[in-house]
Amino acid sequence: MAEPGRKEPGLRAALLPLGGPLRFLLLSSFLIPLGSFMVLPFMSVFLHERLGMGLGTVGVVLAAASLVQFSGGLFGGALAERVGLRRTMVWALSVRTAGFVGLLLALRWPSLAVGALVLTCCGAALYLPANKAYLVHGIADERRPAFLSAGNAALNAGMAVGPLIAGPFVLSAPGWLFASVTALFLAVTAGHARLPEAGAGRPPDGGTSRSGVLAGLVALPFAANALAFYLYFHFQHFLAVYAVERASGTFYSLVLLLCFALVIVVQPLASGLIRRMPYGPALALGFLGMAAGLAVLAAGTRTAMLAGAALITLGDIVLFLKNDLEALRRSARSDAVVFGQQRLAAGLGACASGVLGGQLYGLGERVGNTGSFWLLAAAQCLLLPPVLLALRRRAARRPRHDDHEGALTPK
């Protein structure tokens, strides 16, 4: 927390002065998802239409790749703790570049496609915890939200622009597309190799280093992050089917652009406020925003889908950033490991949403009322978070045990 009476820096003041390595890293936070999203959103079409895979096989491949990309962040954080942030990022980008080379070769040898896709996801899993930890390495606590939100804004900007650039070329000229993305990743990897070395991010005083990947996991931010991603991925997984059925694919793209724009603009501006907000009220506000947005989606009109998507995104802006900040504040592990653990929570939530949410959406389709799916998701936003808050209050009331000299045992 900020010291009493100390003025909180504004967004511009929090980010400046911005040295060359951090400027490059923020630029990379745009270029890497730009290149990735020139390819990955179209993989289902590419695998099915270009390489002739059945849709069932495509679904299994993409599910496995997503699980690797999320859960692998746990090992990315542990690797960064052992070998350093710069080296981990360079290794991760090298793996990811090899994956895009494999996709290029898969145009001639289709059997390489699945392995190449998995390589790109492994590279992403290893890279993200080290990237976030490098962004906040040596940064004062009150400035960390600004850097994290600036990185998230750059990430979302790349994710928004990549598909717009690549859409016309995925099936008509995939070779040139994959070659361009490979060249981009080679350049970004070379740039990372020139960054100054850094550790894995400072652990708090008394922190533990080089322990097991789950050692020091902070239960409440981990569980809150898993729950937030579980509920968010109801929206992420199933809005496409819902929106295309009631409007069009173009309208669905417009909804996604609105979501990206809100993250890019709102999260950096609100980052200081989110940092100062107590954790309990932040969870309540974020989940209430999600609940309102999911309930609005049930109306099924274009206006309702735009308004619902905006409310869900605003709720997630609070939840995703606050959970990371709270995990960093409470954990005795390095920043990279904390980000890896939070990434694992996100993967577990997204996976549960795909499994359970798919069953519920299918049930809604069978009874002819898919709007009820969104209402049920909204109800979960209201009913499940109080359990987390109850756990928080219980943990706060738990007495600490004195050691032999009467000092409090560190948490």
N, C-alpha and C positions, 0 to 999 in steps of 0.2 A: 504494500500500500504506500501511497505518497506520504511524505512527512507532513504533520500538521502545519498549516500555514504556508506550505510550499505551493506555489502556483503551478497548476498542471500545464505542461506545454501543449500548444496547439499542434495540429497535424503537420503544418509546414516546419514549425520549430522542432518537432520531434524527429522529423526525417533529416533535417539539415544540421551540420554539414554532412553530405553524403559522399564518402570516398569512392575512388575508382572501383575497388573490388565489389562494393555493395551496389553501385550503379550497374556493373556488369551482371551481378547476380539477379537484380530486379529485371534487367533486360532479358536474361536467360529464362526467368520465370514467365515471360511472355513468349519467347521463341520456342521453348521446349513444348508447351501445350499446343502452340500454333502448329508445329510440325506433326506432333502426335495426332491432333484432331483433324489434320488433313488426311489421315489414314484410318484411325481406329473406329470412328463412328460408322464407317462404311464397310467394316470387315464382314458383317453378316451378308451384305450384298455381294461383296467380292468373293467370299468363300462359296456362296451358293451359285451366283450367276457366272462368275468367271472360272472357278475351279470345280464346279459341279457337285459340291457337297450337299447332302440332304439337310433339310432344315432342322431335323432332330439332332443330327450330328453337329450342326453349326451351333445350336443352343447349348449343347454340352461343352463344346470347345470354349465358347464365350463365357459361360459360367465358371469354368475352371480357371480361365485367364483372369477374370475379375477377382476370384478368391486369392489367386497368387499375388495380384497387384496390391490388394488391401492388406492381407495378413503378412505378406513378406516385409512390410514396413517394420515389423518387430525385429527382424534380423538385420535390416538396414541400420536401425538405430544402434543395435549391439555392435555391428561392424564399425560404425563410425566411432564408437566409444573406444575401440581397440586400435584402429589404424589412423584415426583423424578424419576431419570433415572433408578436406579437399581431396584426399586420396580416395575416399569412399565415393564422392561425386564423380570423379574421373572414371573409376572402375564401373560405376553404375551406368554412366553415359556410354562407355565403351560397349557394355553388354547390350544396351538399348540400340546403339548404332548397328551392332552385329545383327540384331533382330530385323532392322529395316533392310539391311543387305540381304538377309534371308528371304524377306518378302519379295524383294526384287528378283532373286533367283527362283522363287516359287512360280514366277510366270513361266519359266521353262521346266522346272521340276516341282509340280504341285505338292508332292509329298513333304516338301520343306515348310509349307505354309504354317502348319500348327506349331511346330517347334519354333519358328521365327516369331509368331505371335506371343508365345510364352516367354521368349527371350525379351521382347519389348516390355512385357509386364514385369518380369523380374528386375529389369533395369529401373523401371519406375518405382518399384517397391524399395529398392536400395537407395534411390536418389532422394526422395522427398523428405525423410527425417533429417538427413544431413543438410539438405538445402535450407530447411526451416531453422535448424540449429545454427547454421552459418549466418543467416540473416540477423539473428538476435545475439550472436556471439559478442560479448563485451559491451552489450547495450544495456543501459540502465533500465530498471523494471518499468518506470513510467513511460519509456519510449518504445518498449517491446510491442505493445498492441499496434502502434502505427506501422512498424516494419512488417509484422505479420499480416496486417490487413492490406498493406501495399503489395506484398507478395501474392496474397489471395486475389487482389484486383488484377494484377498482371496475369495470373493464372487463368482467371475467368475471361479476360480479354482475348488471350490466345485461343481458349476453347471456343469462343464465339466466332472468331475470324477464320480459324482453320477450315471448318466445313464449308464456309462461303467461298473460299478460294478453291478448294479441291473438288467440290461437288460435280462440276462439269467434266472432270477428267478421270474420275475413279474407274469407270468402265471403258471410256473411249481411249485414254492414254495412261494406263496405270504405271507403265514402265517409267515414263518421264516423271510422274508424280513420286514414285518410290525413290527414284534416283535423286530428285530434288530434296526430298526429306532426309535422305542419307547424307547428302552434302551438307545440309544445314546442321545435322547432328555432329558431323565430323568437325565443323567449325566451332560449334559450341563446346565440344569436348576439348579441343585445343585451347580454347579460352579458359576453361576451368583448370587446365594443367598449369596455367600461369598465375593462378590465384595464390596469395600467401597461405601458408599452412595454418590450421587452427585445430584445437582439440575438439572434443565432442560437445563443447558447451559447458559452462560452469555448473557443477552441482552445488547446491547450497552447502553451508558449513556442516561438516559431519557427514557429507554425502558419501554414498557407496559407489565405487567405480569397479567396472569389470566383474559384475556379478551375473547371475542368470538373467535371461532376457525379460522375465516377468518379475524379478526381484524389485521391490520398492514400488510396485504398482499401486496407485492411489485409487481406491475402489469407487468412490462416488463420481469423480469426473470421468473415469473409465465407463461406468455403467450409464451415466447421463449421456455420454457421447454415443454409446451403442444404441440407446433408446432414441436419441435424436436422429441418427442415421436410419434406424429401423422405420421410423415414422416418415422421414423425408423420402425414403426410397419407395414408399407407396406412391408418392407423387412422381418420382423420377422414373419408376418402372412402367407405370400404367397410365400416365396422362396421355401418352402418344396414342394408344388405342382409343381412349375416351374422346380426345380432341379431334382426331381424324374422322371418327365416326360421326361426330356432330358438326364439324366444320370442314377442315381440309388439312393436308400436310403443310401447306404454306402458313396457315394460321397457327399450327403447332410450332413452327419455326419462329413465328413472331412471339409466341409465349416464352420460348426459351431465350430469345434475345432480350426480352424484358427482364427475365431473371438474371441474366448475365449483367445487364446494365445496372441493376440495383446493387449487386454485389460490388461492382467496380466503383460505383459512386458513393453508396451509402456506408459500406463497411469502413473504409478509411476515415470518413468524416465522423463516424460514431465510435471509433475505436477507443478514444479516451474515455468517453462516457461508459462504454461497456466495461472497461477496466475498473472504473470506480464503483460500478454497481455491485452491491452485495450479491453473493452467489445464489442464495435462495430466491430473491426477487428476480434475478436474471433468468434462472430456470423457469420460474412461473411466467414471466413475460414472453420468453421464447416459445414455450409450449402453448401458451394461449394464442399467440399469433399463428402458429401452425394449426391449432384446432379451428380457429376462425376461417383460415384459408381453405382447409379441407372441407369444412361444412359448406362454404360458399360454392366450391366446385360441384356439389351435389345438384345445384340448380341446372347445370348443363348448358347454359347460354354462353355466347362468346364473351359477353361482359363479365359473367360470373367466372369464367376460366381465367381471364386476365386478372381480375381482382383477387381471386383465390391464389393464383400463382404469386402475385405480389406479396400477399400476406404471409404465405408460406416462406418465401425467400427472406422477408424481413425477420421472421421468427428464427430462421436458421442462421442469419447473420449474427444474431445475439448468441445463439446456442453454440455454434461451432467455435467461434472465437473465445467465448468465455470458458468453455470446457478446456480448451488448450491452455489458456492462461491460468486457470485454477489448478490444472495438473502440474504445470511448471512450478507454481507457487508452493504446492504441497509436497512435491516429490523430492526425495533425496538422491535421485539419479541424474545423470547428465541430460542436457536438453534433447540430444539426439535420441536417447532411449525413451524419454517421455513422449516425444512425437511418434516414435515407432509404436509404443503401447497404445496411444490414442488412435493411431492408424488401424491397429488390430481391432479395436473397439468398433471403428467405423465399418470394417469389413464384416464383422460378426452381425452388426445391425443390418447392413445391406443384404447379407445372405439370408437372414431370417425374414426380411421383408419380401424377398423374392419367393421364398418357399411358402410362407403363410399368406402373404398378400396375394400371390397367384391363385391360391385355393379360394380365397374370399372373393376376388374379382370374378373368377370363373363361376362361383355360385351366383353372384349378382347377374351375370350374363344369362345363366340358365333360367332364372326366375324373371328375367326381363326388367331388372331394376338395378343398373350399375351405379346409380346415384347413391344407393344405400351403402356401397363400398366406402365412399368418401365420408359418409356420416359415421360409419363404424370406426374409421381411422381417426376422425375428429374426437370421438368418444374416448378412444385410447389415449389421445393427447391430454385429455382431462383427467382420466382415471389412473394412468400409470405414473406420471411424475410425482404425485403425493407420496407414493411409496418411497421414491428416492429422497424426498425431503424428510420423511420420517426416519430414514436411515441416517441422514445428516444430523438430525436433532439427537438421535440416539448416540451417535459417535461423539457429538459435542458434550453430552452429559457423562460419557465414560470417564472415570477417574484415572489419572496418571499415577503410575507407581514410582515411589522414591527409590533411588539406588542406595548403596550403603553409606554414602556421604550426604544423603539428603537432597541431592540435586535431582531435578526432573529428568526422567529417561527420555532421550530424544524420540520423536515420533518416527 
